[in-house]
Amino acid sequence: MPKKSYSILIFFIIVALVAAGIITYNRFKSESNFKQVELVMSLNELRELSYQEGYDEIELLAKIKHSGINSIAIHEDSLESLTLSGKILYFSDKELNKLNFFLKSIDPFKKFQPSPGESYIIFNDKNDYLRIKENLQRQLGEDLVRNLGFLPYVGLKVKGSEEKLADLGLGFSEKDVELVKNLGFQVILRLKNFPQINKEDIEFKFKESDKAGKISGIIFEGETVLGYPSKENLIHTAELLKIKEYPFGIIEFAGQKGIETVAHQASELAVRVHSITKEEMEIISKQKATERWIRAAKERKVRIFYIKPFMKSNSNLIEDNISYIKTIKEELKVSGFKTGRASILSTIYQEPKIFILLLILGVISGGLIL
């Protein structure tokens, strides 16, 4: 082999070795950064815990924050959650008929007669009224959601079965978002799908989420992803996620319909989520649960832990849950992880194509010399 050709081949081998070193270093650095796990709890579930134990909600949230929870998941309001929080009074036509003897003594209701199949909502806040009305009209149609004429900006009458109405997501409470952020948490929003959703409705949902300001991400609520069953709508959801740069969660073993399409279109924003179901939480021990969390992070690259609280205990339930969260955080640290906003798998280093070409040239050069 001519000396000049030999020198060129040696040069390509050296360049290939340098490229391999750069790739190895950058990949190691990137994978080292893929070590941050986000610890999340649901505001609704924490409220249930505080109510059950007679514990102040704000104090519980502060304790949860101190124990290691980074983010709070906020669900869309439902008629049930609005009723429990005292923001609305909600009656079916049958319930209202039972109160008829009393209502007839109140001036605005004297000439009012409930209609079969209608439900009635009374608000104490105009902003809630406007938000809930728009969400209901989008999902049911304007003809089925009307004002109670004698109660402007206060009352609505809605046609629909109680089961159907109970399942509707009605937007996010700005007060809840403000509460959570003021306590130092990041926010994860639980967007909820509904039948007959269209592109305009999807855009409306995202516009509503903008009111929360900067958020940590989205985890879709329920059995279907926003936009399902239409593939076109699901692709639109993925496009909006990319425009907003919202990471979104893929819940392990949940089998949410439509998630594959969204994940395929916006893979760079996908984050694996693990959760232990409410039913499992009733029988699993704290030790077994903790082992399961750590295994999910190590073996399956889960980067969001959606932690449900224990709701039963033989001792102090609040302190048991605080201890449980602290143990998870400590075990993560021992295993080489940090807690904070979830690392995204797609941020792992992707080597430039020129480096691959240099490696190929190096291999070919080595083969020619041999």
Secondary structure, 3 states (H helix, E strand, C coil): CCHHHHHHHHHHHHHHHHHHHHHHHHHHHHHHHCCEEEEEEEHHHHHHHHHHHCCCHHHHHHHHHHHCCCEEEEECCCHHHHHHCCCEEEEEHHHHHHCHHHHCCCHHHCCCCCCCCEEEEEECCHHHHHHHHHHHHHHHCHHHEEECCCCCCCEEEEECCHHHHHCCCCCCCHHHHHHHHHCCCEEEEECECCCCCCHHHHHHHHHHHHCCCCCCEECCECCECCCCCCHHHHHHHHHHHHHHCCCEEEECCCCCECHHHHHHHCHHHEEEEEECCHHHHCCCCHHHHHHHHHHHHHHHCCCEEECCCCCCCCCCHHHHHHHHHHHHHHHHHHCCCEECCCCCHHHCCCCCHHHHHHHHHHHHHHHHHC
